[in-house]
Amino acid sequence: MLPTLRGILFLLLAAPLMAFATWLPVFEWLAWGYVLVALLVFGLDWRFSGPVTRFDVRRVHEPRLSLGAENPIRLEVHNRSLRPVQFQLRDEAPEQFQIETRILGGQADPRETWLGQYHVRPLRRGDYYFGDLHLRWRSPLGLQFRQGRVPAAEQVKVFPNLLDVRRYDLLLRRNRLQEMGLRHSRMFGEGTEFERMREYLPDDEFRRINWKASARRHRPVTMEYQTERSQNVIAVIDCGRMMQSPVAEIAKLDYVVNASLFLAYVATGKGDRVGMMTFADSVMHYLSPKQGRGQFYRMLELLYAVEPQPVEPDYGRAMAYLAVKQRRRSLVIIFTDLSSGTSMNALVAQVSLLARSNLTLVVTISDPDVYSAARQKPQTSQDVYERAAAAQLLDERRITLETLQRRGVLTLDVPANQLSIAVINRYLELKGRMAL
């Protein structure tokens, strides 16, 4: 029980009676009588406020939370009594999550359900636990608060970001993918896979005219087809030590996992065969290219538990393994980090060999902290050192990317928050140009 301001003032009314007792002893008896009445009122007010079981309280959320996204957590409070109740509700969300607020307040009308919502932002994949719900509500006379615990402990799994996938599906059905920043890139031509119907143009072939549709619309209508291009797309993910460095509190590997899954979802929807390989100093996982949404879900389950390893990546072993496993020409998208020294030289050498028989794209995440350090105005000797080191890293990165491009390797260097969209746009561009 916690007294409200009204309850405290109600009790303090006994103070003036105690003060008057200094001159008239009868006021002392009045004061003690008032205190007894006040305590009786408090007791009745507490009794009629009821236990926590007068409410039905529950937490509702997706069975899989998405990494790095604002996941909505909905709280419901059903008031089973016949009077409105003001309350505050606190949820025991995992401490590792970024949370906008932990306490929600509102009023539940008689026999009605109050709905509230807050958001959590997980920063790492894995298993986490929500605790119980704590409800505090005002008594009928408003003299005090009662509070109780509602058992609601549960495990929750944080998966790679699936919210972008759901948004993609929604915008795809509405033909509004440009709202995600995706560019429209289609291949129209002499294929046999139906794409759409449109009005007849003078240079269209007569055999493409749909006479039934033309009769319904009272004007010539042409059938348009797209070229069938079912190709292999393989995501190769570096899980070495540099991939555990964070950007905006999220590891680079997690950005790459999100982008790889988004790519797999889009590519399988386009009819392509999608595969995946993860590696560090050795190959960790390999999925041969397959079609269908089932391959996306297999990748999702596999990438859920992938963690960066505190070792240097062995590009030679990884590319040799891929060459043995995959002999058909494929679009190979390598997600890695450009560090320095021998590992960067090994990357250039091994990827250049791979590019002879495959269309190869190297994707890297630019670090905004390095860019800002290279542009800072030094105030101390430490600032001078940081600026020189950052400038050297950027120069080595630029030289490596230019060397890869001269050897026929495509490159993509983008900030972490633009990675998924940039990768999808490059994939759609290559597919639209029939580059493979």
C-alpha positions as CSV (number, residue, x, y, z in Angstrom):
1,M,0.0,0.0,0.0
2,L,1.3,3.4,-1.0
3,P,-0.6,6.6,0.1
4,T,-1.4,9.2,-2.5
5,L,-1.1,12.9,-2.0
6,R,-4.8,13.0,-1.2
7,G,-4.3,10.2,1.4
8,I,-1.4,12.1,3.0
9,L,-3.4,15.3,3.2
10,F,-6.4,13.3,4.6
11,L,-4.1,12.0,7.5
12,L,-2.5,15.4,8.1
13,L,-5.9,16.9,9.0
14,A,-5.3,15.4,12.4
15,A,-2.3,17.8,12.9
16,P,-4.3,20.9,13.6
17,L,-6.4,19.1,16.2
18,M,-3.2,18.0,17.9
19,A,-2.0,21.6,17.9
20,F,-5.3,22.9,19.4
21,A,-4.9,20.3,22.2
22,T,-2.1,22.5,23.6
23,W,-4.8,24.9,24.8
24,L,-7.9,22.7,25.0
25,P,-7.2,19.0,26.1
26,V,-10.5,17.9,24.5
27,F,-9.0,18.4,21.0
28,E,-6.5,15.6,21.8
29,W,-9.4,13.1,22.0
30,L,-10.9,14.5,18.8
31,A,-7.5,14.1,17.1
32,W,-7.2,10.5,18.1
33,G,-10.8,9.9,17.1
34,Y,-10.1,11.4,13.7
35,V,-7.0,9.2,13.3
36,L,-9.0,6.1,14.1
37,V,-11.7,7.1,11.6
38,A,-9.1,7.9,9.0
39,L,-7.5,4.5,9.5
40,L,-10.9,2.8,9.2
41,V,-11.5,4.7,5.9
42,F,-8.1,3.7,4.6
43,G,-8.8,0.1,5.5
44,L,-12.2,0.1,3.7
45,D,-10.7,1.9,0.7
46,W,-8.0,-0.7,0.5
47,R,-10.5,-3.5,0.8
48,F,-12.7,-2.3,-1.9
49,S,-9.8,-1.6,-4.3
50,G,-9.6,-5.4,-4.7
51,P,-6.6,-7.7,-5.4
52,V,-4.7,-7.9,-8.6
53,T,-6.8,-10.8,-9.7
54,R,-9.6,-8.4,-10.5
55,F,-7.5,-7.6,-13.7
56,D,-6.5,-9.7,-16.6
57,V,-3.1,-8.6,-17.6
58,R,-1.0,-10.0,-20.5
59,R,1.9,-9.2,-22.8
60,V,1.5,-9.7,-26.6
61,H,4.4,-9.7,-29.1
62,E,5.7,-11.5,-32.1
63,P,7.2,-15.0,-31.4
64,R,10.4,-13.8,-33.0
65,L,11.8,-10.4,-32.3
66,S,13.9,-8.7,-34.9
67,L,17.5,-7.6,-34.3
68,G,18.2,-3.9,-34.5
69,A,14.5,-3.0,-35.1
70,E,11.9,-1.3,-33.0
71,N,9.8,-4.3,-32.0
72,P,6.3,-3.4,-30.6
73,I,5.4,-5.0,-27.3
74,R,1.7,-4.7,-26.6
75,L,0.3,-4.8,-23.0
76,E,-3.4,-5.5,-22.3
77,V,-5.3,-4.8,-19.0
78,H,-8.8,-6.0,-18.8
79,N,-10.9,-4.5,-15.9
80,R,-13.4,-7.0,-14.6
81,S,-14.9,-4.6,-12.0
82,L,-17.9,-2.3,-12.4
83,R,-15.9,1.0,-12.0
84,P,-13.1,2.7,-13.9
85,V,-9.6,2.2,-12.5
86,Q,-6.5,4.4,-13.0
87,F,-3.2,2.4,-13.0
88,Q,0.4,2.2,-13.9
89,L,2.0,-0.9,-15.5
90,R,5.7,-1.9,-15.5
91,D,7.1,-4.7,-17.6
92,E,10.3,-6.5,-16.8
93,A,11.9,-6.5,-20.3
94,P,15.4,-7.9,-20.8
95,E,18.0,-5.4,-19.6
96,Q,20.1,-6.0,-22.8
97,F,17.3,-4.4,-24.9
98,Q,17.1,-0.7,-25.6
99,I,13.7,0.4,-24.3
100,E,12.0,3.7,-24.7
101,T,10.0,3.4,-21.5
102,R,9.3,0.7,-18.9
103,I,6.2,2.2,-17.2
104,L,2.9,2.8,-19.0
105,G,-0.1,4.4,-17.4
106,G,-3.8,4.7,-18.3
107,Q,-7.4,4.1,-17.3
108,A,-9.4,0.9,-17.8
109,D,-13.2,1.5,-18.0
110,P,-15.6,-1.0,-16.4
111,R,-15.6,-4.4,-18.2
112,E,-13.3,-2.9,-20.9
113,T,-9.7,-3.6,-22.0
114,W,-7.0,-1.0,-22.1
115,L,-4.3,-1.4,-24.7
116,G,-0.8,0.0,-24.4
117,Q,2.4,-0.4,-26.4
118,Y,6.1,0.2,-26.1
119,H,9.1,-0.8,-28.3
120,V,12.2,-2.7,-27.6
121,R,15.4,-2.7,-29.7
122,P,17.6,-5.8,-29.3
123,L,21.2,-5.3,-30.1
124,R,22.3,-9.0,-30.4
125,R,20.7,-12.2,-31.6
126,G,20.0,-15.0,-29.1
127,D,17.7,-16.1,-26.3
128,Y,16.4,-13.6,-23.8
129,Y,13.8,-13.6,-21.0
130,F,10.9,-11.3,-20.1
131,G,10.0,-11.1,-16.4
132,D,6.7,-10.5,-14.7
133,L,4.3,-7.6,-15.1
134,H,3.8,-5.2,-12.2
135,L,0.5,-3.4,-11.8
136,R,-0.2,-0.4,-9.5
137,W,-3.8,0.9,-9.4
138,R,-5.6,3.7,-7.5
139,S,-8.1,2.9,-4.8
140,P,-11.8,3.9,-5.1
141,L,-11.4,7.0,-2.9
142,G,-8.0,7.8,-4.3
143,L,-6.3,7.7,-0.9
144,Q,-3.7,5.0,-1.8
145,F,-2.3,2.8,-4.5
146,R,-2.4,-1.0,-4.4
147,Q,0.1,-3.0,-6.4
148,G,0.6,-6.6,-7.4
149,R,2.7,-8.9,-9.5
150,V,1.2,-10.7,-12.5
151,P,3.2,-13.9,-13.5
152,A,4.3,-13.4,-17.1
153,A,7.9,-14.7,-17.4
154,E,8.7,-16.1,-20.8
155,Q,11.6,-16.7,-23.2
156,V,11.9,-14.7,-26.4
157,K,14.2,-15.3,-29.3
158,V,15.9,-12.5,-31.2
159,F,16.3,-13.4,-34.8
160,P,17.8,-11.4,-37.7
161,N,15.6,-8.5,-38.8
162,L,12.4,-9.9,-40.4
163,L,10.5,-6.6,-40.3
164,D,12.1,-5.5,-43.6
165,V,11.0,-8.7,-45.2
166,R,7.4,-8.2,-44.1
167,R,7.5,-4.6,-45.2
168,Y,8.9,-5.8,-48.6
169,D,6.0,-8.2,-49.0
170,L,3.5,-5.5,-48.2
171,L,4.9,-2.9,-50.6
172,L,5.4,-5.5,-53.3
173,R,1.7,-6.3,-53.3
174,R,0.9,-2.6,-53.5
175,N,3.6,-2.0,-56.2
176,R,5.2,0.6,-54.0
177,L,8.7,-0.8,-53.5
178,Q,10.3,2.6,-54.1
179,E,9.2,3.6,-50.6
180,M,11.9,1.2,-49.3
181,G,14.4,2.8,-51.6
182,L,14.4,-0.2,-54.0
183,R,14.7,0.6,-57.7
184,H,12.5,-1.1,-60.2
185,S,14.6,-3.3,-62.4
186,R,12.8,-5.8,-64.7
187,M,13.9,-7.8,-67.7
188,F,11.3,-7.8,-70.5
189,G,12.0,-9.6,-73.7
190,E,11.4,-12.7,-75.7
191,G,10.9,-15.1,-72.8
192,T,7.9,-17.2,-72.1
193,E,7.1,-16.2,-68.5
194,F,4.1,-14.0,-68.4
195,E,4.8,-10.5,-66.9
196,R,1.8,-8.2,-67.6
197,M,-0.7,-7.0,-70.2
198,R,-0.4,-3.5,-71.7
199,E,-1.8,-1.5,-74.6
200,Y,-0.6,-2.4,-78.1
201,L,2.3,-0.4,-79.6
202,P,3.0,-0.1,-83.3
203,D,6.3,-2.1,-83.1
204,D,4.8,-5.0,-81.2
205,E,4.5,-8.4,-82.8
206,F,0.9,-9.5,-83.8
207,R,1.4,-12.9,-82.1
208,R,1.7,-11.1,-78.8
209,I,-1.8,-9.6,-79.0
210,N,-4.3,-11.1,-76.6
211,W,-7.5,-11.0,-78.6
212,K,-9.9,-11.9,-75.8
213,A,-8.6,-9.0,-73.6
214,S,-8.6,-6.7,-76.7
215,A,-12.3,-7.5,-77.2
216,R,-13.2,-6.8,-73.6
217,R,-11.3,-3.5,-73.6
218,H,-12.3,-2.5,-77.2
219,R,-8.6,-1.8,-78.1
220,P,-5.6,-3.9,-78.8
221,V,-3.8,-5.4,-75.8
222,T,-0.4,-7.0,-75.9
223,M,0.9,-9.8,-73.7
224,E,4.4,-9.0,-72.3
225,Y,6.8,-11.7,-71.1
226,Q,10.0,-11.6,-69.2
227,T,13.1,-13.6,-69.9
228,E,13.6,-16.6,-67.6
229,R,16.8,-16.1,-65.6
230,S,17.0,-18.6,-62.8
231,Q,20.5,-18.1,-61.6
232,N,22.6,-19.1,-58.6
233,V,23.1,-16.5,-55.9
234,I,25.5,-17.4,-53.1
235,A,26.1,-15.3,-50.0
236,V,29.5,-15.8,-48.6
237,I,29.8,-14.3,-45.0
238,D,33.0,-13.6,-43.3
239,C,32.7,-14.4,-39.5
240,G,36.2,-13.3,-38.6
241,R,37.3,-11.1,-35.8
242,M,36.7,-7.8,-37.6
243,M,33.1,-8.6,-38.1
244,Q,32.4,-8.3,-34.3
245,S,33.3,-4.6,-34.2
246,P,30.1,-2.6,-33.6
247,V,28.6,0.2,-35.7
248,A,25.9,2.1,-33.8
249,E,26.0,-0.6,-31.0
250,I,25.3,-3.5,-33.4
251,A,28.0,-5.8,-34.7
252,K,28.9,-5.7,-38.3
253,L,28.1,-9.4,-38.7
254,D,24.5,-8.7,-37.6
255,Y,24.1,-6.1,-40.3
256,V,25.5,-8.6,-42.8
257,V,23.1,-11.4,-41.5
258,N,20.1,-9.1,-42.0
259,A,21.2,-8.1,-45.5
260,S,21.9,-11.8,-46.5
261,L,18.5,-12.9,-45.4
262,F,16.7,-10.0,-47.1
263,L,18.7,-10.8,-50.3
264,A,17.7,-14.5,-50.0
265,Y,14.0,-13.6,-49.6
266,V,14.0,-11.3,-52.7
267,A,16.1,-13.7,-54.8
268,T,14.0,-16.7,-54.1
269,G,10.9,-14.6,-54.9
270,K,12.5,-13.9,-58.3
271,G,13.0,-17.6,-58.9
272,D,16.7,-17.8,-58.3
273,R,18.6,-20.5,-56.5
274,V,20.1,-19.1,-53.3
275,G,23.0,-20.6,-51.3
276,M,25.1,-19.5,-48.4
277,M,28.5,-20.1,-46.9
278,T,30.0,-18.8,-43.6
279,F,33.7,-19.0,-42.7
280,A,36.4,-17.7,-40.4
281,D,39.7,-19.6,-40.3
282,S,37.7,-22.5,-41.7
283,V,34.4,-23.1,-43.4
284,M,31.6,-23.1,-40.7
285,H,28.4,-23.7,-42.7
286,Y,27.5,-24.3,-46.3
287,L,24.1,-24.5,-48.0
288,S,24.0,-25.4,-51.7
289,P,21.8,-23.2,-53.9
290,K,18.2,-24.1,-54.0
291,Q,14.9,-22.4,-55.0
292,G,11.9,-21.7,-52.9
293,R,11.0,-20.0,-49.6
294,G,12.1,-23.2,-47.8
295,Q,15.7,-22.2,-48.5
296,F,15.1,-18.8,-46.9
297,Y,13.9,-20.4,-43.7
298,R,16.8,-22.8,-43.7
299,M,19.1,-19.9,-43.9
300,L,17.2,-18.1,-41.1
301,E,17.6,-21.0,-38.7
302,L,21.3,-21.4,-39.5
303,L,22.2,-17.7,-39.2
304,Y,20.3,-17.3,-36.0
305,A,23.2,-18.9,-34.0
306,V,26.1,-17.6,-36.1
307,E,28.7,-15.7,-34.0
308,P,31.9,-13.9,-35.0
309,Q,35.1,-15.8,-34.2
310,P,38.2,-14.1,-32.7
311,V,40.4,-15.2,-35.6
312,E,41.6,-13.9,-38.9
313,P,39.5,-15.1,-41.9
314,D,41.2,-17.6,-44.2
315,Y,40.1,-16.5,-47.7
316,G,42.2,-19.1,-49.4
317,R,40.5,-22.1,-47.7
318,A,37.1,-20.5,-48.0
319,M,37.3,-19.8,-51.8
320,A,38.9,-23.2,-52.5
321,Y,36.0,-24.9,-50.7
322,L,33.5,-22.9,-52.6
323,A,35.2,-23.7,-55.9
324,V,34.9,-27.4,-55.2
325,K,31.3,-27.2,-54.0
326,Q,30.0,-24.9,-56.7
327,R,31.2,-25.4,-60.3
328,R,28.3,-23.6,-62.0
329,R,28.8,-19.9,-62.8
330,S,27.1,-18.0,-60.0
331,L,26.6,-14.5,-58.6
332,V,28.9,-14.7,-55.5
333,I,28.3,-11.9,-53.0
334,I,31.1,-11.8,-50.4
335,F,30.4,-9.9,-47.2
336,T,33.6,-9.0,-45.4
337,D,35.5,-6.3,-43.7
338,L,38.6,-4.7,-45.1
339,S,41.2,-4.7,-42.4
340,S,44.9,-4.4,-43.3
341,G,48.0,-6.3,-44.0
342,T,48.2,-9.9,-45.2
343,S,44.5,-10.6,-44.8
344,M,43.6,-7.8,-47.3
345,N,46.2,-9.1,-49.8
346,A,44.8,-12.6,-49.4
347,L,41.3,-11.3,-50.1
348,V,42.4,-9.6,-53.3
349,A,44.3,-12.6,-54.6
350,Q,41.6,-15.2,-53.8
351,V,38.6,-13.2,-54.9
352,S,40.4,-12.3,-58.2
353,L,40.7,-16.1,-58.9
354,L,37.1,-16.6,-58.1
355,A,36.0,-13.8,-60.4
356,R,37.4,-15.7,-63.4
357,S,34.5,-18.2,-63.4
358,N,31.9,-16.3,-61.4
359,L,30.3,-12.9,-61.2
360,T,31.7,-11.7,-57.9
361,L,30.6,-8.8,-55.7
362,V,32.5,-7.8,-52.6
363,V,30.4,-6.0,-50.0
364,T,31.9,-4.0,-47.2
365,I,30.5,-1.8,-44.4
366,S,32.0,1.6,-44.1
367,D,32.7,2.8,-40.5
368,P,31.4,6.3,-39.8
369,D,33.7,6.6,-36.8
370,V,36.8,6.2,-39.0
371,Y,35.5,8.8,-41.5
372,S,34.8,11.3,-38.7
373,A,38.2,10.6,-37.1
374,A,39.9,11.3,-40.5
375,R,38.1,14.6,-40.9
376,Q,38.4,15.9,-37.3
377,K,40.4,19.0,-36.4
378,P,43.1,17.8,-34.0
379,Q,43.4,19.6,-30.7
380,T,45.9,17.3,-29.0
381,S,48.7,14.9,-30.0
382,Q,46.2,12.1,-29.5
383,D,43.9,13.6,-32.0
384,V,46.7,14.0,-34.5
385,Y,47.6,10.3,-34.1
386,E,43.9,9.2,-34.5
387,R,43.5,11.3,-37.6
388,A,46.6,9.9,-39.3
389,A,45.6,6.3,-38.4
390,A,42.1,6.8,-39.8
391,A,43.4,8.4,-43.0
392,Q,45.8,5.5,-43.5
393,L,42.9,3.0,-43.0
394,L,40.8,4.9,-45.6
395,D,43.6,5.0,-48.1
396,E,44.3,1.2,-47.8
397,R,40.6,0.6,-48.1
398,R,40.3,2.7,-51.3
399,I,43.4,1.1,-52.8
400,T,42.0,-2.4,-52.1
401,L,38.6,-1.7,-53.7
402,E,40.2,-0.1,-56.7
403,T,42.5,-3.2,-57.1
404,L,39.5,-5.5,-57.0
405,Q,37.7,-3.5,-59.6
406,R,40.6,-3.6,-62.0
407,R,40.6,-7.3,-61.7
408,G,37.0,-7.7,-62.7
409,V,35.5,-7.8,-59.2
410,L,32.4,-5.7,-58.4
411,T,32.5,-3.8,-55.1
412,L,30.0,-2.2,-52.9
413,D,31.0,-0.1,-49.9
414,V,28.1,1.4,-47.9
415,P,27.2,2.5,-44.4
416,A,25.7,-0.1,-42.1
417,N,22.2,1.4,-42.1
418,Q,22.0,1.3,-45.9
419,L,23.5,-2.1,-46.4
420,S,20.4,-4.2,-47.0
421,I,18.8,-1.8,-49.5
422,A,22.1,-1.2,-51.3
423,V,22.7,-5.0,-51.7
424,I,19.2,-5.6,-53.1
425,N,19.4,-2.7,-55.5
426,R,22.8,-4.0,-56.9
427,Y,21.3,-7.6,-57.2
428,L,18.3,-6.2,-59.1
429,E,20.6,-4.1,-61.3
430,L,22.8,-7.1,-62.2
431,K,19.7,-9.3,-62.8
432,G,18.1,-6.6,-65.0
433,R,21.3,-6.3,-67.1
434,M,21.5,-10.1,-67.3
435,A,25.1,-9.7,-66.2
436,L,25.4,-13.4,-65.2
